[in-house]
Amino acid sequence: MLTIVPTVDTEGFHGSDPFERFILGQVDGSREEWGVFRIADICRRNGASATFFTDVTESVFWGEDKFRDLTRRLSDAGCDVQLHTHPEFRGPKVGGSRETVAEKILGLTRNRKNIGRVRGPMAGLNFDHQRAFLEAGMGMLKRWTGAAPVAHRSGGYSINADTVRALSAAGIALDSSMNVSHPNSKVTWSRNAIVEREGILELPVTVQDYRLGFAGAELYRRTIKTDINACSVAELVAFVNHAVAHGATLMNLFMHSYSLVRFDRRYRRFAPDHAAARRLDRFLALMRRRSDVRVMTCAQLLDRYRTAPAEFAGPDAVPERNAAPMIVRSGGRAIRRFVEARRP
């Protein structure tokens, strides 16, 4: 059986009100919110729940109260709240410079010895700093929700051998950072298959290969994650059909906390993305009708894996899609961004 795991990278580090805009999803001219709680409502309406990988260390810049209330509300709503890490994110300007989260959390300073170690994503930190950063975020979640996280996703899919060691040392049992389509993933154990290794159960960010050919020649090829913003409903369903037909066991349905929000490049205008909301709702509704598919959170999958690991053994199957529709969509989005960028 195919297990679909909706996962939501919950973060906000752009514009003047990053928490309100990119996590809560506040839009212009309305009191409605189109962020994490809208996503949670759509999942609940379709008999599902999601894992919210939450970048709690942002709280050092945007306020502990906000993130404490956020994680408690999500937990109280029955959502799966787990750890997301972006040590490279920077806070507001102070004295002409912008401190990174890693510098703030770990008490690091920029000097000749560590300048290359404090401004990058997780894989840019050494083992000791990665472990300390993980444990800082885990401590925050434990204090706020009463439960220590068991799962993690590194921001920007940044993971290397030290990250794997740090996760194991910190007591994280499940990771969902590895993404073969992104160069930040310095280690990848599979493309789409669940793999247990070095004390870590890895749920990769699942992908499809998009190809376009003519007269036997390959003109275009790109690997794209199964993202609610990148794929059509038809493409997501095609992934499911291919996985079921080949005995694959995982689909990582990827989202951000702002997946249902449209915004301009200067982060000044924000509007609901009704199409993305309908896409998520439609896909989950279709999956609910199927007997060969189940939807789980990361915590639920980990619990089930510990009692029945054979249910998650399967081939590393990667579907191939015709790239033409995706290219047309991408062109349409580029045109829309171009037009919106020139609005007064």
N, C-alpha and C positions, 0 to 999 in steps of 0.2 A: 504493500500500500504506500502511496505517496503521502508524505507529510509536508504540509505547507506551513511555514513559520513566518508570519508577518512581523517584520522588525522595523523599528522606527528610530533613526538617529536623532536624538533630541538635543538640539544645540542652537545657540544664537549669538553670533559675534560680529554682526554687521549693522551699520546704521546707528541712529541715536538711541533707539529703544530695542535692543536685540532680544531681550527676554520676552517682551510683550509682543513683538512683531513676529519673531521666528520660532518661538516655542508655543506661546498662547495663540498666535495667529490672529492678532487684532488687525482689522482692515480699516481703510478710510471710510468715514461717514456711516459707521454702523457699530452697534454694540456687540454684534455677533463675533465669535471667535472661530477661526478655521485651522487651528493648530492641533495639538495633541488630543484634546478632549473631543474635537470633532472626529478625528480618526478613531478614537476609542468608541465613540457612539456608533459610527458606521460598522465597526467590527461587531459590536454588541448586537446591533440590529440583525446581523447575519449569523448570530450564534457563535461568534468567534471572539478571540482576544488577541492582543499583540504584545510583543516585547518592546518596551521603550528603553533603548540604550541611552541613558541620560548622562550628559556631561556635567556632573555635579560640581566639579572643581571650578567651573565658571563662577560659582557663588562667591569666590574671593573678590570678584570685581563687581558683580551685579546684585549681591546681597544674599545672605544665607536664608533669610526668611522666605524669599521667593522660591528657592529651590527646595527648602524643607516642605513648604505648603504644596508645591508641585508634586513632589514624590509621594507625599502622604495622600493627596487627592487621587493620584493614579492608582496607588496601592489599594485605597479604600474602594475604588471603582472596579477592583478585580483585575487590574492590569499587571503585567509582569514588568517590574522596574529593575533594570540591570545597569551595568557600568559602561560608560563611554568615556574615552580619553582623548583629549586634544591639548597636550602640553604646550603646543606651539601657539595657541591662540593668545592674542595680546589684549591687554586692558586699555583704558583711556590714557591719553597723554598726561604725563606728570613730569614737569620740569623738562619738557622737550623730548622725552623718550616714552616708549610704551613697553611696560614690563610684560613678559610672557607669564602664562599660568605656571609653567615649570619653575620659573625664577621665584614667583610669589610663594608657591606651595613648598618648594624644596629649599628655599633660602639661598638660591644660587646667585652668583654675580657673574657678569661678563668680564672675563679677563683672558689672557693668553692661554691659560690652561684649559678653560672650559667653554670658550666662546662658541665653538662648534657643537657644543653639547646641550645648550639650553634654549635654542631657538627653533629646533626642528620638531617633527612629530615623534611618536613613541620610538620608532627605530633609530632616531637620532640621539636618543639618550643611552647611556651605558646601562648595564644590567642593574647595578645598585640604584640608580636614579629611576629606572623603569619600575622596579619593585616598590620603591618608596612612593612613587606617584600613584601606582595602583592601590597601595594600602591606604593612602590618604583619601582617595575617592571611596574606597570600600568602607572606611571609617565613617565618612559622612552619611552614606546610605544606611549604615547600621544604626547610627544615632537617630536619624530622621524617621526611618520606617520600622525599626526594630528587627530587620532581617538583613543579614549580610548577603551581598550579591554573589551569585554562583556563575554568572556569565558576563562576558566582556566583548566589546568591539572597539578596536583602535580607530581613532579618527583618521580619515584619509586612507584606511586599509593599511596603515603603516605597521608592519610586523616583521621581525627578524628572529634569529635563533635566541637572542637575549630576551626578546619579548616572551617567547614560549617558556623559557626558563623562569622568567619573572612571574608569569601567570601561575605556574605550578608552585613556585615558592610562596606566593601570596595566598594560595588556596582557591584560586578560580578554576573550576572544573570544565567549563565550556567556553569556547571562543568562537567568534564569528567575524573575523577580520580578514581572512585570506581571500583575495580577489585576483584571479589570474589576469583580469583585464586592466589592472592598475599597477604601475611600476613601483608604488610604495610597498607592495607586498613582496618582501625580499625572500620569503619562503612561502610556498604553496604546496600542500600535500595532495590536492586533487583540484579538479575544476568544479565538479558539482556533487561529488560523493562525500558522505559523512565519513570522517576518518578519526580514529583514536590513536594518539601517539604521544609519548613523553608525558603521560599523565593528563593530557588535554583532549577533550572531545571537540573536534573542529567542524563547525557548520559553515562551509564556505559561502561567500556571496555568489549565488548561482548565476550562470551566464548562458547566453545563446550566441551562436556565430551567425552574423549577417553577411551574406555574400551576394555579389552581383557579377554576372558574367555575360559574355557575348561571343558567339562563334567559337566556343571552347576556351576562351581566354578569361581569366579572372580579372575583372576591372576594379573591384572594390571588395574589401573584407574588413569587418570590424566585430569585435567581441563586446557585447553589451550586457550589463547585469539585468536581472529580472526586476526592474524598477517600475513602480506605478506611473512615474512621469516619463519614462523612456519607451515603454512598450504600450501597444494597444491592447484592448481586452482580447482580441482575436489572437495576438501573439502570445499573451500570457496563457490562454487556453491551449494554444498549440504546444507550448512548453509542457503543460500538464499532460496532454495527450501523448506526447513523445515519451515523457518520463514513465507514465503508466505502461505504455507498450513495451518499453525496454527494461522494466523492473527497477528503475531508479527510485530513490526513496526520499529525496529532498527537493523542495523549492523554497528558496529564501526570498520572500516577497518584500522587496526593499522599499523603504520610504524614509523621508526626513520629516521632522516636526512641521516643516513649512511646505510639504508636498501639495497641500491644498490651497496654497497662497501664490498669487502672482505679484511680482514686484519688478521695478525698473532697476537698471544697473547702478543707480546712485542710491538705492534703498530709501527713496522718498515717497513713492506711491505703492500702496498695497491694496490688492483686491482679491476676492475669493476666486479660486480656480474651480468653477462649477464642473467643468469637464473632468478634471482629475477626481473630484469627489464622486461623480457618477461612475467613473471607470472603476474605482475601488469598490463601490457598492455593487455594481453589476458583476464584477469578477467574483467577489465573495458570495453573492447570491447564487451564481452558477455552481460554485464549488460546494455549496451547502446541499445541493440536490444530488451530488454524486456519492456513490457507495465505495468508490475506489480511492477516495481522497479524504484526509482528515486535516484539521487545522489545529496546531498546537503552539504554545509559547515555548521559548527556550527552556524555561524551568520545567514545564510539563514534559518536553522531549527528554531532558536530562533524566528526570525521574523514571520515565518509561524505558529509556535506554539501559538504565541500571538493572532493571528486572527482565528486559527482553531485548538484548542487543541485536539479536538476529533479525528483528523487524526493520532495522536500519541498515542492513547490509545490502548493497546493490552496486550495479556498474556505474562507472563515471561517464554517464551518457550526456552528451552535449548536442542539443538540437541545432539544425541549420535553418535559417530563415532567408527568404528573398529580401534583399536589402532595399528594394525600390520604394516600398511604402514608408520605411523609416527615413530614407533620404528625403522624400517629399515632406514628411512631418518636420524634419530638422530644418529644411529650407523655409517652411512656413513660420516656424518659431523664430528663426533668424530675422526674417522680414518683420515680424511683429516687434521684436526687440529693437530693431533699427528704427521703426516708426515711433515706438514709445519713448525711445531715448531722445527724440527730437521734439517731444511735446514740451511746451513751456511749463 
